């Protein structure tokens, strides 16, 4: 079948780009597929074109609202029925989109993975004929990936629940181990994995060894080497930093040095972030100093510089971020200002996300006690409150709950909002008149249990039996869907069914070991990043091999061995492959140009770097804060709590007792956490 006429009709393209046609043909032949293309290489077209050829709905799961909105706007501009269901929409907008989907006006529906927690959305999906489930940024499903998101683990089960025959996974960054994991979770055959060449010849990769005190000057020099001929300003650039306050500080410094720059990070309100992004896309702003919050969904073709002021989080993050440069094919510069002084900051993010064994055990006790007390074998939780009570950050807490699901200990039943308020769009009497006597009488009970303040009312279900409460909530949802009331909900509460918790101690140890393994893998990922920057062989070649790309001739050996002597041996110039016409080196990275940096300098912490008396004083202040703010005995402070305090790693308990106000907080933030832990334990 000739697909080009349809490609021209819908998208105006005369031909497919590398890998796109193979991927599309597999999907249209009923073969679930995994597509691994470099950033900017056209992954989205694979599902967009396929959707126009399939009979049912294409359901796309994407991790970022901005990305979803950009994709929807693009599809609508091509005359393709596309929409999203997201939190920024009003109930009326949601209802209208669902109506259009049911009536066949929408071919592509985009949602975040969190949308599946909504029971009414799941009920809505059961009414649809869905031809294809698309998972964008699919590496999020792998526990070995760099952006693991626990809710993604449920997607294979959702595919089965909603009888979706086909799956298409899309990603730009998947090392061999992650690739195998993704494919296995959706039973995708190896022959249906489409991976294009990773190497992009227009990207010049440079690693500079720069002491921290010289970084600002090095940054300014990198930006000013190539000025725009029209404005005599730095060409479009993204400068990546690790911390929010660094983004603000560097942007301010650049402005003081005649570079128009703005900071972008998650601490800014959404309106401000959107304005900065629009200014950058339109060319009003040429330099953005950003945390990793900036980038996904940024499809600006002429970004000439991607500069890592601080070390990226991993090789995967580095690859993803430099991939935003030079999408127009023109030469672009990717510069890393490397030193080891910020290494502890990267590692601290990892250590802060590892729950302590005591916290895991406490969570299991909570589940067990509540389910026994209620005599229903159910357990209810609100994520924010549970995070504060257990001293486990929200992301690892989500991961922990998903692991309990996979172990068969709990199973999600439904979710509801603990706080409701509504107002009538249609007068109450008119609402009641639309139902039979039994339903009308029940609705009247709901309305009478509502305390109204002016037009908004808050229903009080506190003394209702659970069955009646569930029926009341469903009734309000139904009235909202029909446009008879406007309903607002807060405090999402997840209800789980609880199974066997008789082996709590063993389960706690098993989960603790799981998180320790993840911690070790993430620390190893950072070590591989350092080894990558320190090598004296071709950076592009090593990067390609890390992701299993064979375009440089050697066999794929993947992320499992990166940083070992094996890699260093494999990355040397290979004359035999050159004779076969395969590149053995790129010729335009800093290593190929003879400017490799060698070993980065760094200070190894020892006992002389720690003032034992000062530490005892700092921990005494923390103990007082624990006792006064948390009403916890000082003996309840674990070794990790003490070390996280000294390292400046926030946890729910440290936040609640306002530890940041104490003089000892972050006193050793620039030191290795593992070494700090060792030294504090010895005190």
C-alpha positions in Angstrom: 0.0 0.0 0.0 1.3 3.4 -1.0 1.2 5.7 2.1 2.6 8.8 0.5 -0.7 10.2 -0.9 -2.2 10.1 2.6 1.0 11.6 4.1 0.8 14.5 1.6 -2.9 14.9 2.2 -2.8 15.1 6.0 0.6 16.6 6.7 2.0 18.0 3.4 5.1 15.9 3.4 6.5 14.2 0.3 8.3 11.4 2.2 8.7 9.8 5.5 11.8 10.4 7.6 14.1 7.5 8.8 12.2 4.8 10.6 8.8 6.4 10.4 7.4 4.3 7.6 8.5 1.0 9.1 6.9 2.0 12.4 3.6 3.1 10.7 3.4 0.0 8.6 3.9 -2.3 11.6 1.1 -0.5 13.5 -1.3 -0.6 10.6 -0.5 -4.3 10.2 -1.6 -4.8 13.8 1.8 -5.2 15.4 2.5 -3.3 18.7 5.8 -1.5 18.3 8.5 0.5 20.1 10.1 3.5 18.3 13.4 4.9 19.5 14.3 8.0 17.6 16.6 10.9 18.5 15.0 14.0 19.9 13.5 16.0 17.1 13.5 13.1 14.6 9.8 12.8 14.1 8.5 10.2 16.6 5.1 11.9 16.9 4.3 11.5 13.2 4.3 7.7 13.7 1.1 7.8 15.8 -0.4 10.9 14.2 -0.4 9.3 10.7 -1.4 5.9 12.0 -4.4 7.5 13.8 -5.7 8.9 10.5 -5.7 5.3 9.1 -7.3 3.5 12.0 -11.0 3.1 12.6 -11.2 3.8 16.3 -9.8 6.3 18.8 -6.1 6.7 19.3 -5.4 7.4 23.0 -2.1 9.1 23.7 -0.5 9.2 27.2 2.0 12.0 27.6 3.8 13.3 30.7 3.6 17.0 30.2 0.6 19.3 29.7 2.6 21.8 27.6 3.6 19.0 25.2 0.0 17.8 25.0 -1.2 21.3 24.1 1.4 21.8 21.4 0.6 18.4 19.8 -3.2 19.2 19.9 -2.7 22.6 18.3 -0.5 21.1 15.5 -3.0 18.3 14.7 -5.9 20.8 14.7 -3.9 23.0 12.3 -3.7 20.0 9.9 -7.5 19.4 10.1 -7.2 16.3 12.2 -9.7 15.9 15.1 -7.6 16.0 18.2 -8.3 17.1 21.8 -7.0 16.6 25.4 -8.7 16.1 28.7 -6.7 18.0 31.4 -6.9 19.8 34.6 -6.8 23.3 33.0 -10.3 22.7 31.5 -13.7 23.6 32.9 -16.3 20.8 33.5 -18.2 22.1 30.5 -15.1 21.9 28.3 -14.5 18.3 29.5 -18.1 17.3 28.8 -18.0 18.8 25.3 -14.8 17.0 24.4 -16.2 13.7 25.7 -19.3 14.3 23.6 -17.1 14.9 20.5 -15.1 11.8 21.1 -18.3 9.7 21.4 -19.7 11.2 18.2 -16.5 10.4 16.3 -15.4 14.0 15.8 -12.1 13.3 17.7 -9.6 10.8 16.3 -6.8 11.5 18.8 -7.4 12.0 22.5 -4.4 13.0 24.7 -4.2 12.6 28.5 -1.7 12.4 31.3 -1.3 9.1 33.0 -2.8 10.6 36.2 -6.1 11.0 34.3 -6.6 7.2 34.7 -7.1 7.7 38.5 -10.4 9.3 37.7 -13.2 6.7 37.9 -15.5 8.6 35.6 -12.8 8.8 33.0 -12.2 5.1 33.2 -16.0 4.5 32.8 -15.9 6.8 29.8 -13.1 4.8 28.2 -15.2 1.6 28.6 -17.7 3.1 26.2 -15.2 3.8 23.4 -13.6 1.7 20.6 -9.9 2.4 21.1 -7.7 1.2 18.3 -4.3 2.3 19.6 -2.7 3.2 22.9 0.4 5.5 22.5 2.8 6.0 25.3 5.0 9.0 24.8 8.3 9.3 26.8 7.8 5.6 27.3 11.1 5.2 29.2 9.1 6.5 32.2 7.6 3.0 32.5 11.0 1.4 33.2 12.3 1.2 36.7 15.8 1.3 35.1 15.0 4.4 33.1 16.1 7.9 34.1 12.7 9.4 34.5 10.8 6.5 36.1 7.2 7.4 36.9 5.4 4.7 39.0 1.9 5.4 37.5 3.3 4.3 34.1 3.6 0.8 35.5 -0.2 0.5 35.4 -0.5 1.1 31.7 -0.2 -2.5 30.6 -3.1 -3.3 32.9 -5.1 -0.4 31.5 -4.5 -1.8 28.0 -6.1 -5.1 29.0 -8.9 -3.4 30.9 -10.0 -1.3 27.9 -9.4 -4.0 25.3 -6.9 -1.9 23.3 -5.4 -4.2 20.7 -2.3 -2.1 19.8 0.4 -0.2 21.6 3.0 2.2 20.3 5.8 3.2 22.6 7.8 6.3 21.8 11.1 7.5 23.3 14.3 9.2 22.4 16.4 7.9 25.3 16.5 4.1 25.9 19.7 2.2 26.7 19.5 -1.5 25.9 18.4 -2.6 29.4 15.6 0.0 29.4 14.6 -0.9 25.8 14.2 -4.6 26.8 12.2 -3.7 29.9 9.8 -1.5 28.0 9.2 -4.1 25.3 8.7 -6.9 27.8 6.0 -5.0 29.7 3.8 -4.7 26.6 4.9 -8.0 25.0 6.4 -6.3 22.0 8.5 -8.6 19.8 12.1 -7.6 19.2 11.6 -7.4 15.5 9.0 -4.7 16.0 11.5 -2.3 17.8 12.4 0.5 15.4 15.6 2.3 16.4 17.2 4.8 14.0 20.7 6.1 14.1 21.5 8.2 17.2 24.4 10.3 15.9 23.7 13.8 14.7 26.6 15.2 12.7 25.6 18.9 13.2 26.0 18.8 17.0 29.5 19.8 18.2 30.0 18.2 21.7 32.5 20.0 23.9 33.4 19.3 27.5 35.5 21.9 29.4 37.1 21.4 32.7 36.2 24.7 34.5 36.8 25.5 38.2 33.6 26.8 39.8 35.0 30.3 40.2 35.6 30.6 36.5 32.3 29.2 35.3 30.4 32.5 34.7 33.2 33.8 32.5 33.3 30.5 30.6 29.6 30.7 30.1 29.7 34.2 28.8 32.5 33.3 26.5 30.6 30.3 25.1 27.5 32.5 24.4 29.4 35.4 22.8 31.5 33.3 20.5 28.6 33.2 18.0 26.5 36.4 17.9 23.3 36.8 15.8 24.1 38.9 12.8 20.7 40.6 13.1 20.8 41.7 16.8 24.4 41.2 17.7 23.2 39.2 20.7 23.8 35.6 21.6 22.1 33.2 19.3 19.2 31.1 20.8 20.5 29.2 23.8 19.4 27.1 26.7 21.7 27.1 29.8 20.9 24.2 32.1 21.5 24.4 35.9 20.6 22.1 38.7 18.9 24.4 41.3 16.2 27.0 41.0 18.2 29.7 42.8 21.1 29.0 40.4 18.8 29.7 37.5 17.8 33.1 39.0 21.4 34.0 39.9 22.9 33.1 36.5 20.1 34.9 34.6 20.6 38.0 36.6 24.4 37.9 36.1 24.0 37.5 32.3 21.6 40.4 32.1 24.2 42.5 34.0 26.6 41.5 31.2 24.4 42.6 28.3 22.9 39.2 27.6 19.1 39.1 27.5 18.3 36.1 29.7 15.5 34.9 31.9 15.3 32.1 34.5 12.8 29.3 34.1 12.1 26.7 36.8 9.2 25.0 38.6 9.2 27.6 41.3 7.7 30.2 39.0 3.9 30.4 38.5 2.5 28.9 35.4 1.7 32.2 33.8 5.2 33.4 34.1 6.7 30.1 32.8 4.3 30.2 29.8 5.3 33.8 29.0 9.0 33.0 29.1 8.4 30.0 26.8 6.4 32.1 24.3 9.1 34.8 24.3 11.8 32.2 23.6 9.8 30.5 20.9 9.0 33.8 19.1 12.5 35.1 19.3 11.8 38.0 21.7 14.1 36.2 24.2 17.3 34.4 23.1 18.7 32.9 26.3 16.9 30.9 29.0 18.6 29.7 32.1 16.7 26.7 33.2 16.4 23.7 35.4 15.2 20.5 33.7 11.6 21.8 34.0 12.3 23.5 30.7 12.7 21.6 27.5 10.1 18.9 27.0 7.7 20.1 24.3 10.1 22.9 23.2 10.2 22.4 19.4 12.3 25.4 18.4 14.4 24.5 15.4 17.2 27.1 15.6 18.6 26.6 19.1 22.3 27.1 18.5 23.6 26.5 22.0 22.8 24.1 24.8 25.2 24.8 27.7 25.3 22.7 30.8 26.5 25.1 33.5 26.0 22.3 36.0 26.4 18.6 35.4 23.3 16.9 33.9 21.6 14.3 36.0 22.6 11.4 33.8 23.8 10.5 30.3 20.1 10.0 29.3 19.3 13.6 30.5 22.4 14.9 28.7 21.3 13.3 25.5 17.8 14.5 25.8 18.8 18.1 26.5 21.5 18.4 23.8 18.9 17.0 21.4 17.0 20.3 21.6 19.8 22.0 19.7 20.1 22.3 15.9 16.9 20.7 14.8 17.1 22.7 11.6 20.2 20.7 10.7 22.5 23.7 11.1 25.7 23.4 13.2 25.0 23.9 16.9 27.2 23.8 20.0 26.6 21.7 23.1 29.0 22.7 25.8 29.4 21.2 29.3 31.3 23.2 32.0 32.4 20.3 34.1 33.8 20.0 37.6 33.1 17.8 40.5 32.0 20.5 42.9 28.3 20.0 42.1 28.5 16.3 42.2 27.1 16.0 45.7 24.0 18.0 44.7 23.2 15.4 42.0 23.8 12.5 44.4 21.7 14.2 47.2 18.6 14.2 45.0 19.0 10.4 44.9 19.6 9.9 48.6 16.7 12.1 49.5 14.3 9.8 47.5 15.3 6.6 49.3 12.7 5.8 52.1 14.1 4.5 55.4 13.3 1.0 56.6 11.6 2.5 59.6 9.3 4.7 57.4 8.3 1.7 55.2 7.5 -0.4 58.3 5.5 2.5 59.7 3.5 2.8 56.5 2.7 -1.0 56.6 1.5 -0.6 60.2 -0.8 2.2 59.2 -2.3 0.2 56.4 -2.8 -2.9 58.7 -4.2 -0.9 61.6 -6.7 1.1 59.6 -8.0 -1.9 57.6 -8.4 -3.9 60.8 -10.1 -1.0 62.7 -12.6 -0.5 59.9 -13.2 -4.2 59.6 -13.6 -3.8 55.8 -10.1 -4.7 54.7 -9.9 -1.4 53.0 -7.5 1.5 53.4 -7.9 5.1 52.4 -5.1 7.6 51.9 -4.3 11.1 50.7 -0.9 11.3 49.2 0.3 14.6 50.7 -0.9 13.8 54.2 0.5 10.3 54.0 3.9 11.6 52.8 4.0 13.9 55.9 3.0 11.2 58.3 5.5 8.6 57.0 8.4 10.9 56.2 8.6 9.6 52.6 8.7 12.0 49.7 5.7 11.8 47.4 7.4 10.3 44.3 9.0 7.4 46.1 5.8 7.0 48.1 3.9 6.5 44.8 6.5 4.0 43.8 6.2 2.2 47.1 2.4 1.9 46.7 2.7 0.6 43.2 5.2 -2.0 44.4 2.7 -3.1 47.1 0.1 -3.5 44.3 2.5 -5.6 42.2 3.2 -7.7 45.3 -0.5 -8.4 45.7 -0.7 -6.7 49.1 -3.1 -3.9 48.1 -5.3 -3.2 45.1 -6.8 0.1 44.1 -10.6 0.0 44.3 -11.6 3.6 43.5 -10.7 7.2 44.2 -12.9 10.0 45.5 -12.5 13.5 46.6 -12.8 14.2 50.3 -13.9 17.8 49.7 -16.8 18.7 47.4 -18.6 21.9 46.7 -21.1 22.6 44.0 -23.6 25.2 42.7 -26.7 24.8 40.7 -26.6 25.7 37.0 -30.2 24.6 36.6 -32.6 25.5 39.5 -33.0 22.7 42.1 -36.7 22.1 41.4 -36.0 21.7 37.7 -33.1 19.2 38.4 -35.4 17.1 40.7 -38.2 17.1 38.1 -36.0 15.2 35.6 -35.8 12.0 37.7 -38.2 9.4 39.0 -39.5 9.5 42.5 -36.8 7.3 44.1 -33.9 9.1 42.5 -35.5 12.5 43.1 -35.9 11.6 46.8 -32.3 10.5 47.1 -31.1 13.7 45.4 -33.2 15.7 47.8 -31.3 14.0 50.7 -28.0 15.0 49.1 -29.2 18.6 48.7 -30.5 18.8 52.3 -27.1 17.5 53.6 -25.4 20.4 51.9 -24.6 23.7 53.7 -24.8 26.5 51.3 -22.9 29.8 51.5 -24.4 32.1 49.0 -24.3 30.1 45.8 -21.8 27.4 46.6 -22.6 24.5 48.9 -20.5 21.8 50.7 -22.2 18.5 51.2 -21.6 16.7 54.6 -21.4 12.9 54.1 -19.7 12.3 57.4 -22.5 10.3 59.0 -23.6 8.5 55.8 -23.0 4.8 55.3 -20.2 4.1 52.7 -22.7 2.7 50.2 -24.9 5.8 50.4 -21.9 8.1 50.3 -20.6 6.4 47.1 -24.1 6.7 45.6 -24.2 10.4 46.5 -20.8 11.2 44.9 -21.8 9.3 41.7 -25.0 11.3 41.6 -23.1 14.6 41.9 -20.7 13.4 39.2 -23.7 12.6 37.0 -25.4 16.0 37.5 -22.1 17.7 36.7 -21.6 15.7 33.5 -25.1 16.6 32.4 -24.4 20.3 33.1 -27.0 20.6 35.8 -24.5 21.6 38.5 -21.0 22.9 38.6 -18.9 20.6 40.8 -15.4 21.4 42.3 -13.4 18.7 44.0 -10.3 18.6 46.2 -8.2 16.3 48.3 -8.1 13.2 46.1 -8.5 10.1 48.3 -7.5 6.7 47.0 -9.3 3.6 48.4 -7.4 0.3 48.4 -8.5 -3.2 49.1 -6.0 -4.8 51.6 -5.0 -8.4 51.3 -2.4 -10.3 53.3 -0.2 -8.2 55.6 0.8 -11.0 57.9 4.5 -10.8 56.8 4.9 -7.1 57.4 8.5 -7.3 58.6 9.7 -9.3 55.6 7.8 -7.1 53.2 9.4 -3.9 54.8 12.9 -5.4 54.4 12.1 -6.5 50.8 10.9 -3.0 49.9 13.8 -1.4 51.6 16.2 -3.6 49.6 14.4 -2.6 46.4 14.9 1.1 47.1 18.5 0.6 48.0 19.0 -1.2 44.7 17.4 1.8 42.9 19.6 4.2 44.9 22.7 2.2 43.9 21.7 2.2 40.3 21.1 6.0 40.3 24.5 6.7 41.9 26.1 4.4 39.4 24.3 6.3 36.6 26.0 9.5 37.9 29.4 7.7 38.0 28.9 6.7 34.3 28.2 10.3 33.4 31.5 11.4 35.0 33.3 8.6 33.2 31.7 9.7 29.9 33.0 13.3 30.3 36.4 12.2 31.4 37.2 9.8 28.5 39.7 10.7 25.8 37.8 8.9 23.0 35.1 10.1 20.6 32.1 11.5 22.6 29.6 11.0 19.8 30.7 7.4 19.3 30.5 6.6 23.0 27.0 8.3 23.2 25.8 6.3 20.3 27.1 3.0 21.8 25.5 3.8 25.1 22.1 3.7 23.5 22.8 0.7 21.4 23.4 2.5 18.1 25.7 0.6 15.8 26.3 3.4 13.3 29.9 3.7 14.4 30.7 0.1 13.6 31.2 -1.6 17.0 28.6 -3.9 18.4 26.2 -2.5 20.9 27.3 -3.0 24.5 24.8 -0.7 26.2 24.7 1.1 29.5 25.5 -1.9 31.7 29.3 -1.7 30.9 29.7 2.1 30.4 32.5 3.5 32.3 34.4 0.2 32.6 37.7 -0.5 30.9 35.7 -2.6 28.4 34.1 0.6 27.1 37.4 2.5 27.0 38.9 -0.3 24.9 35.9 -0.5 22.5 35.8 3.2 22.0 39.3 3.5 20.6 39.7 4.3 16.9 39.0 1.2 14.9 40.8 1.0 11.6 39.0 -2.0 10.3 35.6 -0.3 10.6 37.0 2.8 8.8 38.0 0.5 5.9 34.3 -0.7 5.8 33.2 2.9 5.4 31.8 3.1 8.9 32.8 6.1 11.1 35.1 5.3 14.0 35.0 8.8 15.3 33.1 12.0 14.6 36.0 14.4 14.2 34.1 17.4 15.7 33.8 16.7 19.5 36.4 18.0 22.0 37.9 14.5 22.4 38.4 14.1 18.6 39.9 17.6 18.5 42.5 16.6 21.1 40.8 18.6 23.9 39.7 15.8 26.3 39.7 17.0 29.9 41.1 13.9 31.7 40.3 13.4 35.3 38.1 16.0 36.9 39.4 17.3 40.2 37.5 16.8 43.4 38.0 16.7 47.2 37.6 13.4 49.0 36.0 14.1 52.4 37.8 12.8 55.5 37.5 13.0 59.3 39.5 16.2 59.3 36.7 18.0 57.3 34.1 17.4 60.0 33.9 19.3 63.2 32.5 16.8 65.6 31.6 19.3 68.3 29.8 21.5 65.8 27.9 18.5 64.4 26.8 17.5 67.9 25.6 21.0 68.5 23.8 21.1 65.2 22.1 17.7 65.9 21.1 18.9 69.4 19.2 21.8 67.8 17.6 19.4 65.4 16.5 17.2 68.3 14.9 20.1 70.0 13.0 21.0 66.8 11.8 17.4 66.5 10.5 17.4 70.0 8.8 20.8 69.8 7.4 20.7 66.3 6.7 17.0 65.6 6.2 15.9 69.2 8.6 13.1 68.5 11.3 11.9 70.9 14.8 12.8 69.8 15.7 9.1 69.9 13.3 8.7 66.9 15.8 10.6 64.7 17.5 8.0 62.5 21.0 8.2 61.2 19.8 9.1 57.7 17.6 11.9 59.1 20.6 13.4 60.8 22.8 13.1 57.7 20.1 14.5 55.4 19.8 17.5 57.7 23.6 18.1 57.6 23.6 17.5 53.8 20.7 19.9 53.2 18.4 17.2 51.8 14.7 18.0 52.6 12.3 15.4 53.8 8.7 15.8 55.0 9.8 15.6 58.7 12.6 18.2 58.2 10.2 20.4 56.4 7.6 20.2 59.2 10.1 21.1 61.9 11.4 24.0 59.8 14.9 22.5 59.8 16.1 25.0 57.1 16.0 27.7 59.7 18.6 26.0 61.8 22.2 26.9 61.4 23.4 23.3 60.8 21.1 22.6 57.8 23.1 22.0 54.7 26.4 22.6 56.5 28.0 19.8 54.5 25.9 20.1 51.3 29.1 20.1 49.2 30.4 16.9 50.6 29.7 13.3 49.6 26.6 12.0 51.4 27.9 8.5 51.6 31.1 9.7 53.2 29.3 12.1 55.5 27.0 9.2 56.6 30.1 7.1 57.4 31.7 9.9 59.4 28.6 10.8 61.4 28.0 7.2 62.2 31.5 7.1 63.7 30.8 10.1 66.0 
